[in-house]
């Protein structure tokens, strides 16, 4: 058997055809160009129609070449929401996971997310869909025709099936916030505490198969991209550790039992179990920001703006420079709990204020940030880990970062053999559902 996997990412939409044995038959990736302009620097919104169109085009393109696929799996960016009317048509932009509404001041010094966390006891952060929904409700900006909300991936899966209403996998439902992991449902009590109408919430899917595309191809319920990446990189449930470096970055550890660890998120895993996840909002974007700085410096001197990644790679190939390195804290986009927190560069002196030192220091800072999150996992749980995997282009294109991760985590990394782990994980999830 083989299946199509679609990943609705933050900057790209990708699709793969995956064989049952995990081999990628083909892969297509398109820049999505979906971000909408905004005068608000903290607002990050996208055009859902653009994302749906790209997903449909890629699906048709792959089906024309592989009409014998067994079905279609869907995944993509978590936390964000859009609103649908009673017929299932979008009536709002997609408020993405990067949107900063929830980090705005609400009462006194508290942000919207802080206030919700204190009032309800639910662990939420800016960018979580129901935090964004609360901001919109408080500011009178929920679309008049809004009947239900969902993630962009649920919207795409729903449309592929010809449905007029979404249904969410627990991996996406929990990522919206105000979710009771013990009961595996949204917290009605929390919604009432916030004065929010629970009828706006979609149901949690009872079946992993949402419907059929064109009456023939089974389409899975959309699953979170973090969980899909774990499946795609490791081949499924495994008591191992996955470090994924893309636009953001995550360190994830699978556990069969519900656990809560300070500093980590507990996310439902498709088919059962949980992922303990530490998530960096900047991740690989931190390295991109450094490249952007170098590019602007070249432009200042020459008037040209060439890409600098190759030049940075050449400096990395010279090896790590002598200590001391500067210390870089790469929280340039804040953190889940502290959206106003900013990054820093310290320890600069006359010897280490060089491009080579800064490049290595950035990679070291990215590594240390993820390891600090991993250190929040109880030691006994970490001792049960049975492998160390790496995924994402941030690792695949940077062997020096892989080496730093291996040294810091004290384990040899198995780098995912194929790109687009999330799309591969969505396809593999679909195939496993069909086998049951």
C-alpha angles and dihedrals in degrees: 000000000000133000142194117243120197124195119193098201132182095256104010142035112217136181135189138185106223128193120223090252090058098259115142109231095186140343135204126189128183131183103242100212087198103135113115122216117254135180089216111086091205095052117097112180134158138198109255092195090060092050093047092049092053092048091050093047092050091047092052092044093054095042089054088058098035109029091161096068115131096225150309129277121198133202138149150135115352134215098031124110143201129188127240131196125230091279094053097255119139115251099177142038119265108268098212131214088258093059112122103207093107091056094056119109113270112168120004110317094338121107122220090258092048092050093048091049092052096043098046105023089231118137104238135152138193109286094037108129098237092047088055089045091053091051091050091048093049091049097044095244104123106121113258094234095046110132101162140001132220143156122276090251092054089049092053093046090048092051093047088056094046091240124149096212133043130234121198133219111229090249090066097034093056091048090063091064133234089077125145106219092188093057095031094229141092114281107252089187092057091048090052092047089057094044092244123147107241091206088080089069120095120229122261107249117254094199129045089223111075099185145291131299109227088349092289116065120065113232119204124224107265115263130202116274093232091056092042091052090052091052092045095048100041101028094245139309111011134151089236137113125254123196111193122186118190130121085322124016136224141188111209135186123187119226128174092215132066109258134165122208126184109249095020136087121232109217127186113247118222109258095016142314128057144262121229102214136190110192129196115202093208104035112142089003088075090065089046090054090055090050089050090053091052091047091053090048091054089048091051091056103034106020089238127106109208124172109261104197094101092050090049090050090053091054090049090052089061088069133244111317124236118286142292100066118188113257115242123191102197098202091123092143095042124244134276092262098032109038092169093055114112137201126257143200116210138163095051117158139161092280104047103039091105134114091247093053092046093050093051091043091053092053090046091050092050089050095047092049092057094043091052088057092047090052087065089070110097111262092238091056092047089053089062093058110122103191146004118231133183128205141169133062091271088071099030092057096042118057091176091060089050089053092051090049092051092050094047096045093040095229140099111256124229104209114213109260096222137041124244096044092177094056090046090050091051091052092047091049090054092050092050091049090054091051093057 
